Amino acid sequence: MVRVKRGLMTRKRHKKILKATKWYRLLNSRVFSRAKNAWMKAGLNAYIGRKRKKRDFRRLWTARINVSARLNWTTYSKLIGAMYSKQVKLNRKVLSNLAITNPTIFTNVVNFTK
């Protein structure tokens, strides 16, 4: 049997992880075992953050629409319900942008749905 020396691939794998964790704090950027754990946790947090971003933006849009709707003497839930019944095809992102940039157009949409 021929002896297989495995240092080359191990070093290559270690360097890849250490390069990815270059700017991490303390030993997380220098010690492979710590760096690997930090890298895995960072990847998990990034994944969670990508999912959470969608949730957070929808909450922000809802809050903005609610404030603007209350300025027009209605509530968010009544406005959305009326929009569904009138079949107005504006999503929450568009409504939020209208409420901020063009309050008069938002008022027209609210008056149309009443």
N, C-alpha and C positions, 0 to 999 in steps of 0.2 A: 504494500500500500504506500502511496505517495503522501507525504505530509503536506497538509494544506495550511498555509499561513493566512490568517483572516484579518490581519491588521489593516490592510488597505481599505476594505469596505467599512470596517468599524470606524476608522478615522474619517472617512468620507461622510458617513451618517452623522457622526458627532459634529463635524464642522458645519454641516447643513443646519442642524438644530442651533448651534452656537451662533451662527450667522443670523438666523431668524430672531434670536433673543438678544441681539447686540446691545440694545439700549435699555434693557431691563435693569432693575435696581439690584444692588448688592451681589450676592452669589448667583442670582438667577441668570446672570449673563456670562458667568465664567465656569461654573461647575456643571458638567453635563447632566447629572441626575436631577439637580435642581432646575436647570434650564429646560429639560424635557417636560417636567411637571408644570412649570410656568407657561410653557408654549402650549401645552394641551389645555390648560385652564383658560388661557387667552383666547384660544380658538373656540372653546365652548362659550365664553362670554360674548365673543363677537357674534356667534350664531344666535344666542339669546337676544342680543341687542338688535339684530336685524329683524327679528320677529316683533320685538317690543316697540320698535320705531313706528310700525304700522298702527299699533294700538294707541300710542301716544298722540300721533297726528290726528287720528279719528276723534279722540277726546278733545283735542284743541279745536278742531273744526266745529264740533258740537257745541262747545262753550261759546265760541264766537258767534255762531248762528243764534244761539239762545239769547245772548245779550242784544244782538241786533233785532231779533224778533220781539223781545220785550220793549224795545224802544218804539216798535210799531204796534204795540198794544195786543200782542198775542204771545204764545209760548212756543218753545221748540217743538214739543210733541204735537200740539195743535197744527202748527205750520207743516210739519212733515206728513201728518195724517191728511191734511187738506191737499198737499201736493200729490200724494198717492191717489186720492180720489179724483183730482183734476188731471191726473196723468202728466204732470210736469216732470220732464226727464233731466233734472239738474241734480248732480250728486252733491255730497256734503262739501267736498273740496271746492267746487265751483261756487256754491252758495257762500262759503266762508270768504273766498276772494271777493265776491260781489259785495258782501257786507262791509269789507274793509275798504276796498278801492272805489266802489260806486254805490254809496248808500241809497241814492235815488232809484237806481235800477232795482236794488234789493227791495225797496219799498213798493215798487211797481209789481214785483213778483209776489210779495205778501198780499197786496191788494187784489191781485188776480186770483189768488187761491182762496180768499175769504168768501 
